């Protein structure tokens, strides 16, 4: 009898078979890389892809960010058909670009357009790390520059969400030229009293962080975002010192005066709408002092 009891317990405590594991639909559960909590993906999506346990901000693609930020059916995309060439003849480059097009249903690593946020018009550019790690090539720089010029023409604010591994090496110096081109466009826009809001998301690095990502009238970031130019290991080897654990995080940059605020994703739309309203009608912005 005792043998039967222990046998039954062993049965109920058994590890699920490999077949049972395969029966669970792929993508139904998501594990947080920070706290390791496993949650339903649909619940994570409802919470704007922010971990309900620890607040970790999961990456978002351009489409997801447009859906949570812009008013329904207000978005009009610019230059959707613009695609990259292979000016340097880099082996396999176009094949990699084509794979990313199929994977993301986008033509490049940035989506630009205009829409409204709580009724306030703006031109917006959203970089997408799922396409070539959001790397900055000629098309990315051109689309951002054209979006800035459109904001200047229509006299509306320009908002950019950055997420990038930096310059796209397959395009060499042509990629680096985009730093100067986008920065010049922002300068001309600023001279016309245009409002520039930059929101850095994880990660914003390399030439993107050293150019247009850091040139906003307001420079914001999402919590925990990695923001920097060179990599941590390279800097430590160069200066011969160990860097702080939170080095190059959004919180570190805020503490050292390089950001105006770190904004939780759940608050982002309201904060942006507040700023757009303030610059349209005038007013105070006490929340930046929080």
C-alpha positions in Angstrom: 0.0 0.0 0.0 2.8 2.4 0.9 4.5 1.5 -2.3 1.4 2.4 -4.3 1.1 5.8 -2.5 4.7 6.7 -3.3 4.3 5.5 -6.9 1.3 7.8 -7.3 3.2 10.8 -5.9 6.0 10.1 -8.3 3.6 10.0 -11.2 2.1 13.4 -10.3 5.5 14.9 -9.8 7.0 13.7 -13.0 8.6 16.0 -15.5 6.5 16.8 -18.6 7.4 14.7 -21.6 9.2 16.3 -24.6 5.9 15.9 -26.5 4.0 17.8 -23.9 6.5 20.6 -24.1 6.1 20.8 -27.9 2.3 21.0 -27.5 2.6 24.4 -25.9 2.3 27.0 -28.7 5.5 28.9 -29.4 5.5 32.5 -28.1 2.6 32.0 -25.7 4.9 32.5 -22.7 7.7 35.1 -22.2 10.5 35.0 -19.7 11.8 38.3 -18.3 15.6 38.5 -18.8 15.9 40.6 -15.7 13.9 38.9 -12.9 13.4 35.6 -14.8 9.6 35.6 -14.2 7.6 33.7 -16.8 4.4 35.4 -17.9 1.7 35.1 -20.6 2.9 37.1 -23.7 -0.6 38.5 -24.2 -0.6 39.9 -20.6 2.9 41.4 -21.3 1.6 43.0 -24.5 -1.4 44.5 -22.6 1.1 46.1 -20.2 2.9 47.7 -23.1 5.7 45.1 -22.9 6.8 46.1 -19.5 7.4 43.2 -17.0 4.6 43.2 -14.4 7.0 41.9 -11.7 10.2 44.1 -12.0 9.3 46.8 -14.5 11.8 45.7 -17.2 11.1 47.4 -20.5 11.1 44.8 -23.3 12.1 46.1 -26.8 9.3 47.2 -29.1 9.2 47.2 -32.8 8.1 50.3 -34.7 4.6 49.1 -35.3 4.0 48.3 -31.6 5.3 51.8 -30.6 3.1 53.5 -33.1 0.0 51.7 -31.8 0.7 52.7 -28.2 1.7 56.3 -28.9 -0.3 57.7 -31.7 -4.1 58.3 -31.8 -5.9 55.6 -33.7 -5.8 55.8 -37.5 -3.9 59.1 -37.3 -0.6 57.8 -38.6 0.5 58.6 -42.2 3.8 57.0 -43.2 6.5 58.7 -45.2 8.9 57.2 -47.8 7.8 53.6 -47.1 9.3 52.3 -50.4 12.8 53.7 -49.8 15.2 50.8 -49.8 19.0 50.3 -49.4 21.4 49.7 -52.2 24.9 48.1 -51.8 27.2 51.1 -52.7 30.4 49.4 -51.5 29.6 46.0 -53.0 29.7 44.4 -49.5 29.3 40.6 -49.9 25.9 39.2 -48.8 24.6 42.6 -47.7 21.5 42.8 -49.9 20.7 39.2 -49.0 20.7 40.1 -45.3 18.6 43.2 -46.0 16.1 41.0 -47.8 15.8 38.6 -44.9 15.1 41.5 -42.5 12.4 42.8 -44.9 10.7 39.4 -44.8 11.1 39.1 -41.0 9.8 42.5 -40.1 7.5 43.4 -43.0 9.5 46.7 -43.2 11.9 48.1 -45.8 14.4 49.7 -43.4 15.4 50.2 -39.7 13.3 53.4 -39.2 9.7 54.2 -39.8 8.8 57.9 -40.3 5.5 59.7 -40.7 3.1 62.1 -39.1 0.2 61.7 -36.7 -1.4 63.0 -33.6 -0.7 62.3 -29.9 -3.8 63.1 -27.8 -4.9 65.4 -30.6 -1.6 67.2 -31.0 0.1 66.9 -34.4 3.8 65.8 -34.8 6.2 64.2 -37.2 7.6 61.1 -35.7 10.5 58.8 -36.5 10.8 55.4 -34.8 13.9 53.2 -35.1 13.4 49.5 -35.0 16.1 47.2 -33.5 14.5 44.2 -35.1 15.8 45.4 -38.5 19.6 45.1 -38.7 19.8 46.0 -35.0 18.5 49.4 -35.9 21.8 50.2 -37.6 22.2 53.6 -39.3 22.7 53.3 -43.1 22.1 55.8 -45.9 18.4 55.1 -46.0 17.9 55.5 -42.3 19.7 58.9 -42.4 17.8 60.0 -45.4 14.4 59.1 -44.0 15.1 60.8 -40.7 16.4 63.9 -42.6 13.3 64.1 -44.8 11.1 63.7 -41.8 12.8 66.6 -40.1 12.3 68.7 -43.2 8.7 67.7 -43.3 8.2 68.9 -39.7 9.9 72.1 -40.6 7.6 72.6 -43.6 4.4 71.9 -41.7 5.6 73.7 -38.6 4.9 70.8 -36.2 7.2 69.2 -33.6 9.6 66.4 -34.4 9.8 63.4 -32.2 12.3 60.6 -32.6 12.5 57.2 -30.7 16.0 55.8 -31.1 17.1 52.2 -30.9 20.4 51.3 -32.6 23.6 49.5 -32.5 25.2 52.4 -34.3 26.5 53.0 -37.9 26.0 50.2 -40.4 29.4 48.9 -41.2 28.4 47.5 -44.7 28.0 51.1 -45.9 31.3 52.4 -44.4 31.8 56.2 -44.5 28.4 56.6 -46.2 26.8 55.5 -43.0 29.0 57.9 -40.9 27.9 60.8 -43.2 24.4 60.4 -41.9 25.5 61.8 -38.5 26.4 65.1 -40.1 23.3 65.1 -42.4 20.8 64.5 -39.7 22.5 66.9 -37.3 22.5 69.6 -39.9 18.8 69.1 -40.6 18.0 69.4 -36.8 20.1 72.6 -36.6 18.1 74.2 -39.4 14.8 73.0 -37.9 15.9 74.4 -34.5 16.7 77.8 -36.1 13.1 77.9 -37.2 12.0 77.4 -33.6 11.0 73.8 -34.2 10.5 71.6 -31.2 12.7 68.5 -31.1 12.0 65.6 -28.6 14.3 62.7 -28.5 13.5 59.5 -26.6 16.3 57.0 -26.3 15.3 53.3 -25.9 17.4 50.2 -25.4 20.0 50.2 -26.9 21.0 53.6 -28.3 24.7 53.4 -29.1 27.5 54.4 -31.5 27.0 57.1 -34.1 23.3 57.4 -33.4 23.9 58.3 -29.7 26.6 60.8 -30.9 24.4 62.6 -33.3 20.7 63.1 -33.7 19.7 61.0 -30.6 21.3 63.6 -28.3 20.2 66.8 -30.0 16.7 67.2 -28.7 15.4 70.2 -26.9 14.2 67.5 -24.6 16.3 64.3 -24.3 14.5 61.5 -22.6 15.0 57.8 -22.2 13.1 54.7 -21.1 14.2 53.0 -17.8 17.2 50.8 -18.0 18.1 51.8 -21.6 21.7 51.3 -22.6 23.0 54.6 -24.0 26.6 55.3 -25.0 29.2 55.6 -27.8 31.9 53.0 -27.3 31.4 49.7 -25.5 32.0 49.3 -21.8 34.9 46.8 -22.3 36.7 49.1 -24.7 36.5 52.1 -22.4 37.7 50.1 -19.4 40.7 48.8 -21.4 41.5 52.3 -22.7 41.4 54.1 -19.3 42.6 51.2 -17.2 39.8 51.5 -14.7 36.7 49.6 -13.7 33.5 51.5 -14.5 30.4 51.7 -12.2 27.9 48.9 -12.6 25.2 51.3 -13.9 27.5 53.0 -16.3 25.8 53.9 -19.7 22.3 53.3 -18.3 19.6 55.9 -18.6 19.6 56.4 -14.9 23.4 57.0 -14.8 23.1 59.6 -17.6 20.2 61.3 -15.8 22.2 61.5 -12.6 25.1 63.1 -14.6 23.0 65.7 -16.4 22.9 64.1 -19.9 19.1 63.5 -19.9 16.2 65.6 -18.9 14.1 62.7 -17.6 13.7 58.9 -17.6 10.1 58.2 -18.4 8.2 54.9 -17.8 6.6 53.6 -21.0 3.2 53.6 -19.4 3.6 57.4 -18.9 5.2 58.2 -22.2 2.1 59.2 -24.2 0.8 61.5 -21.5 4.1 63.2 -21.0 4.6 63.8 -24.7 1.1 65.1 -25.0 1.7 67.4 -22.1 4.8 68.8 -23.7 3.1 69.3 -27.1 0.3 71.1 -25.4 2.6 73.3 -23.4 4.6 74.4 -26.4 1.4 75.1 -28.3 -0.4 77.0 -25.6 2.3 77.8 -23.1 2.6 76.6 -19.5 4.7 75.0 -16.9 6.4 71.6 -16.8 7.0 70.8 -13.2 7.1 67.1 -13.8 10.6 67.4 -15.2 11.8 68.4 -11.8 10.4 65.2 -10.2 
